[in-house]
Amino acid sequence: MTRKIPEKWQSSIKAVKAVQVAFDMDEKIQLSIRKQALEAGLSPSDQIRNILGLPTNKRPKRPRLTVSLAPADYEVLAKKYQLLPEQQLEIKKRLMDDLIHHVEDNN
């Protein structure tokens, strides 16, 4: 018996079938590709696709930085900012302020 995939998941079928390929190469080459991507406003993955002559998603992506925070990280940051670990939104605001000040201080 085959199960029917829900309609809302139909658009994800291709992504599920895709296989991620990781490249272990010289650090200088990786850095060069990352710099090219940054200068072109692309993700490193899209830059690699361009180099290989593969199509990329033409929709503009929202530029953003990400970091994964574990519950223990929120505890450390809460102490740093004198907040409660549950105040994640306020912690995020403080993190953004720290990142902005870091860039301003280093430019």
C-alpha positions as CSV (number, residue, x, y, z in Angstrom):
1,M,0.0,0.0,0.0
2,T,1.5,3.4,-1.0
3,R,0.8,6.4,1.1
4,K,-0.2,9.6,-0.6
5,I,2.0,12.6,0.1
6,P,0.1,15.5,1.6
7,E,-0.5,18.4,-0.8
8,K,1.4,20.9,1.3
9,W,4.5,18.7,1.0
10,Q,4.4,18.2,-2.8
11,S,6.7,21.1,-3.5
12,S,9.4,19.6,-1.2
13,I,9.7,16.3,-3.0
14,K,12.6,17.4,-5.2
15,A,14.5,18.8,-2.2
16,V,14.0,15.5,-0.3
17,K,15.5,13.6,-3.3
18,A,18.5,15.9,-3.6
19,V,21.8,14.7,-2.2
20,Q,24.1,17.1,-0.4
21,V,27.7,16.9,-1.6
22,A,30.5,18.1,0.7
23,F,33.9,19.1,-0.6
24,D,37.0,18.6,1.4
25,M,39.6,20.8,-0.4
26,D,42.4,23.1,0.4
27,E,41.5,25.9,2.8
28,K,42.7,28.6,0.3
29,I,40.3,27.3,-2.3
30,Q,37.4,27.2,0.1
31,L,38.2,30.7,1.3
32,S,38.4,32.0,-2.3
33,I,35.0,30.5,-3.2
34,R,33.4,31.9,-0.1
35,K,34.9,35.4,-0.9
36,Q,33.6,35.2,-4.4
37,A,30.1,34.2,-3.1
38,L,30.1,37.1,-0.6
39,E,31.2,39.6,-3.3
40,A,28.5,38.3,-5.6
41,G,25.8,38.4,-2.9
42,L,25.4,34.6,-3.1
43,S,25.5,31.7,-0.7
44,P,28.6,29.5,-1.1
45,S,26.3,26.8,-2.4
46,D,25.0,29.0,-5.2
47,Q,28.5,30.2,-6.0
48,I,29.6,26.5,-6.5
49,R,26.5,25.9,-8.6
50,N,27.5,28.9,-10.8
51,I,31.0,27.7,-11.2
52,L,29.7,24.3,-12.2
53,G,27.3,25.8,-14.7
54,L,24.2,24.6,-12.7
55,P,21.0,26.6,-12.3
56,T,20.4,28.6,-9.1
57,N,17.3,29.9,-7.5
58,K,16.8,33.4,-8.9
59,R,14.6,34.5,-6.0
60,P,16.5,37.0,-3.9
61,K,17.3,35.6,-0.5
62,R,17.0,37.6,2.7
63,P,20.6,38.2,3.8
64,R,21.0,36.9,7.4
65,L,23.5,35.4,9.7
66,T,22.6,32.4,11.8
67,V,24.0,30.7,14.9
68,S,22.6,27.7,16.8
69,L,22.1,28.3,20.5
70,A,21.6,25.4,22.9
71,P,19.7,25.8,26.2
72,A,23.1,26.1,27.9
73,D,24.1,29.0,25.6
74,Y,20.9,30.8,26.6
75,E,21.9,30.3,30.3
76,V,25.4,31.8,29.7
77,L,24.0,34.7,27.7
78,A,21.2,35.4,30.2
79,K,23.9,35.8,32.9
80,K,25.9,38.0,30.6
81,Y,22.9,40.3,29.9
82,Q,21.4,39.9,33.4
83,L,18.2,38.3,32.0
84,L,16.4,35.0,32.4
85,P,17.2,32.2,29.9
86,E,13.5,32.2,29.0
87,Q,13.8,35.8,27.7
88,Q,15.1,34.6,24.3
89,L,13.7,37.5,22.3
90,E,15.5,40.1,24.6
91,I,18.6,37.9,24.4
92,K,18.5,38.0,20.6
93,K,18.1,41.8,20.7
94,R,21.2,42.1,22.9
95,L,23.1,39.7,20.6
96,M,22.3,41.8,17.6
97,D,23.5,44.9,19.5
98,D,26.8,43.1,20.4
99,L,27.3,42.1,16.7
100,I,26.6,45.6,15.5
101,H,29.0,47.1,18.0
102,H,31.7,44.5,17.2
103,V,31.5,45.5,13.5
104,E,31.5,49.2,14.2
105,D,34.5,48.9,16.6
106,N,36.5,46.9,14.0
107,N,35.8,49.1,11.0
